[in-house]
């Protein structure tokens, strides 16, 4: 076998191993972090997922096509870079392995840049120009970490394959490939389906809790604050792109008496049966909007104030999906049930801004 033929073959083996590792690590990372098996910060270091997690829960065929295309791209670039590194076969073995490893990192970063650009373009125009590139660095950084943590495997295979006596190379590579496929297949199978076919929810051990009509233990309201009888609450349809979601909660004064809002609305969430769902709602901004902080908003007749709710796209989980938002002007006020057909589920993180004057 000539050096050229051997280099081409080992490049293909290294590329195949890189493609399988890319797919497997991304799928396993999403699976483990979604089920809270490992902390997200740990997964980002050991199982970095350059393919954004929301890709796996988008409509078909993207949950399969996007990770597969990125894996093929990583494999093809790895094959090319390892062949280039193999041309330095007269150098020390360690140098060739490190050169190949660097090639795997470069291949991953190139694909990470493509993913980041794709997410940015898909999310264009952004809600705020200031955040136009927020989605770009994540895939690039995670791709670089993936190459640094896992790139040695394809690089080592490329080096081993250049030995004339490497008759076991096909068996080694096939073992890596089939192991990676098994891991990726198991992780993908346990991910919730974007078509709504989620894994059955466990049988509840306690009866469902109705949504409380008001937040317990809230301080007394200021006499100048708006009341539920003065103000009408409404909720906009869900809006968003590229994995980010937003809704606007609007409070409109329907009387001829001025009133005041100062602070944050009170929020609770319910399923289709109006049973309480625990959503991690946090006061503050999100991708959708900055939080101006509490400020006095005086509402005259017909005037409105708004609070913007923002969260990341969630996997399909019909048993724990939000169908109702119970909103109040402030904690302690009577809540109003508002219908909401959104991809928000129990356990999700949501940010919401303080009341601010609405335009118009």
N, C-alpha and C positions, 0 to 999 in steps of 0.2 A: 504494500500500500504506500503510495507516495505521500509526502508531507502535505501536499495540497489537498488530496482526497481525505487524508486523516483530519486535517484542520477543518475541512468543510463538515465532516461527520461529527466531530466533537463540538463544533459550533452549533449544529442543529440539536445535539443532545443537551447542551447547556441552555439553549433557547427554550427547548421543551420543558426542562426542569424549572426555568425561571417563570414561564407562563403558568405552570401548575402551581408553583409556590405563590405567585401573585394572586391567582384566583382563590387558592385555599386560605391564605392568610387574611385576605380581605373578607371572605365569607365567615371565617371563624371569628374574626374580630367583631363583626356586626352581630353575630349570634351571641357571643359571650357578653358583650356590653348591653345588648337589648334585654337579656334575661338577668342582668345585674350579677352575673357569675364572677366577673372581675371588674375592678374599677376602670372607668374609661381612661383615666390618666395612665394606668399601668398598661392597658391595651395599646395606647398610642406609642408606647416605647417598645413593647415586645411584639405586638401584633398590629403594626400600623396599617390603617385602611385608607389608601389614597382614593379609592372609589367612595364618594360620599354615601353615608348610610341611607339617605332618603332614596337613592337610586334603586335599592333593593325592594322598595315598597311602592314604586311608581307603576303605572299601568303597563301591561305587557306590550311589546316584548322587551322593554328596557331593563327589567331586573335581570334578565339573562344576557341580552345583547350588549349592554354597556360594559359590564364586567368582562364578558368574553372578548369583546373587541380590544379592550385595554390589555387583557392578558396576552392576546395574540401580538399586539404591538410591542409589549415588553419582551416577549419571546423572540420576535424578529430582530429587534434592536440588540438584544443580548447576543444572539447568534452572530450578528455582524461585528459587534465590538470584541467578542472573544476570539473571533477569527483574526482580527487585527492584532490583538494581544499575542496570539499564537505565533505570529510571524517573528516574534522576538524569542523564538525557542532556543536560540543559542545563549540567551541570558540565563541567569540563575533561575531555578525552578520557582523559588519564592517570589521573584520579581514578576514572573509570568502570571502567577496566581493573583498577585495584588493588582497587576494591570487588568486582568480579566474581571476582578472584583470591582475595580473602578469603572470598567465598562458596564457592568450590571447596574451600578449606581447611576451612571449617566443615562442608561436606557430608561430606568425608572423615573428619573427626574424629567426627561423629555415627555414621557407619557403623563406625568403629573402636571406639567405645564399645559398640555393639551386638555386635560380634564378641567383644570382651573379656568382656562379660557372658555371652555364649553359651558361651564356653570355660570360664568359671568355673562356670557352672551345670552344664555337662556333666561337670565334674570333681568335683562335689559328691557326698558329703562328701569333703573333702580328707584326705590321710593325716595331715596335721598342720594344726591351725587356724591356726598361725603362717604357713603358706604358702597360705592360702585364696585370697588375691588375687594370687598371683605371676604368673598368666597374664593378668591384666587390663591392666597398663600397656603391654605390648609392642605389641598391635594399635593402641592409641590413639596411641602415639608414632610408630609407622611410618606410620599414616594421616596424621598431621600433617606428617611429613616429605614424604610423597608429595604432599600438597597444595602444600607450599612449593616443591618441586622441579619438579613437573609441572603445577601448577594454572594457570600462566600461559598454557598453550596453549588450554584451553577459554575462559579469560577473554579472550584476544586475539581468538579467533574470535567471541565474543559482541560485542565492540566493533566488529570489522570488519563484522559482519553488520548493524549499525545504519546503515551508510552507504547512502544511496539507490542509489549506483552499484555496490554490491557484487554484481555479477552472477556473479562467479567464486566466491562463497562456497560454493555447493553443491559445486563441483568441489574446492575446498580441503578442505572437511569430509570429503567422500567419500574423498579421498586419504589424509587422516589416519586415517579409519576402516579403510580397506582395508589400509593399512600396519600399523596396530595389530593387525588380525586376522591378518595374515600372520605377524607376530612372535609373537603369542600362540599361533597354531596350531602353528608350528614348535617353540616351546618346549614346549608341552603334549605334542606328539607324541613328543618325545624324552625326556620324563619316564617313569620306570618305571611300569608299570601296576599298580594296586592289586589286580588280579585274579590277579596272578602271572605275567603275560606280560611279562617284562622283556626288554630288549634282550639279544641273545646276548652272553655273556661272551667276551672275546678269548681266542684259543687260548693256553694257558700256554706260556711259553718254557722252563720248568724243571719237573722232576718235582715232584709234591706232596710236602710235608714232613709226616711224621707228628708227632703231638703228643708232645713230650718227656715222659718219665715223671716227671721232676722238673726244677725250675728249676736251670739251671747256675750254678755259682759262688756258691752260697748258703753262709752261715756255718754252723758246726757248731751243732747243736741243744743246748739246755740239757737236762741229764738229767731235770729235772722236767717238761719239756714233754710234752704228749700225743703219742702216736705213732699212726701209721696203723692199727696192730693193736689199739689201745685204743678208738679213736673211729670212729663211723660217720658218714659225711657224707651229707646228703640235700639235695635242691633242691626248693623249692616250685614250683607252677605259676606262670606269668607272671600278673601282676596289674597293673592300671592303667587309666587313662581319660584322655581329652582329650590324647592325644599323649605321655603319660608311662608308663613301664613299670618294673616292679620284680619281683625275685625274692629269696627269702630262702634263704641257704645255712646249714644247721644242722649242728652237730657235737654228737653225743651220745655220752657215755661209756658203753660197753657192758660195762665190767669193774667189778670191785669195788675197783679201785685208783684213788685220786685222781690227777689230773694237771692241768697248767696250760696255758692259752693266753694269749699276751700279744703282741698285734700284729695283723697283717693276714693273711688267707688268701692263698694263692698261686693264681692263676687263669690258665688258658689255654683256648682255644676251638677247636673243630673243626667241620668241615662234616659232611655226611651220611656221607662216607667216612672220617671220623676224621682228615682232613688238617688241619694247622694253619691257622687263620685269624687274621690280625692284627687284634685289637680294641684300641682305645686305652683300656685299663683303667687308671684313676687312683685312687689311694688318697684317699678323702674322701667327703663326703656328696653327695647328689643331691636332686632334687625329692622322692624317696620317703622320705628319712631324713637327719637330721644325723649327722655322724660324731663319736662321743664321743672319738675318739683312742685310742691304745693304752693299755690298762689290764689288769692281771692278772685273769684269770678262772680260778678254780679249779673244776674239774668233779669232783663226786663221782659215785658210781654212779647212772646214769640221768639225770644232769643234762646240760643242753645249753647251748651258746653259739650265737650267730647273727651273721651278717654280711649286710647288705642291699645288693643290687646294684640300681642304678638307671640308666636311660637313657631317651632320647627315642625315640618310635616311628620306625621306619625304613621306607624304601620296599621293596617286594617285589623280592628278588634271589635266586632259588632257588639259583643257582650259588655264591653266597657267603653263604648263610644259616647261622647257628649251629645245629647239631643236638646238639652235645656241649659240656659244660663240664668241663674237667679241673681239679679243685679239690684243693688240699692244705691242711693245717692252717697251714703257714707255708712260705716259700720254702726249698726243699731237701728237704722231705718228699715222700714218694711221692704222686703224684697219683692221684685216683680219677675215672674217667670217669662222668659223670652225664648222662643224656639230658635235653635241653632243647628243646622245640618253641616257639621264640620268634621275634619279628620283629627279632632282632638280626643284623646283617650285618657283614662285614669292613669295617674302617675306621670303625666307629661309636665314639662316645665313651661310656664307661661309668664310673660312680663306684661304689666299694664301701667299706663302712665297716669299721672294726676289729672284732675279735671283742668281743661283749658278752654278758652273761648273758641267757639266754632265760627268759621268764616260765614258771612252772609247774614 
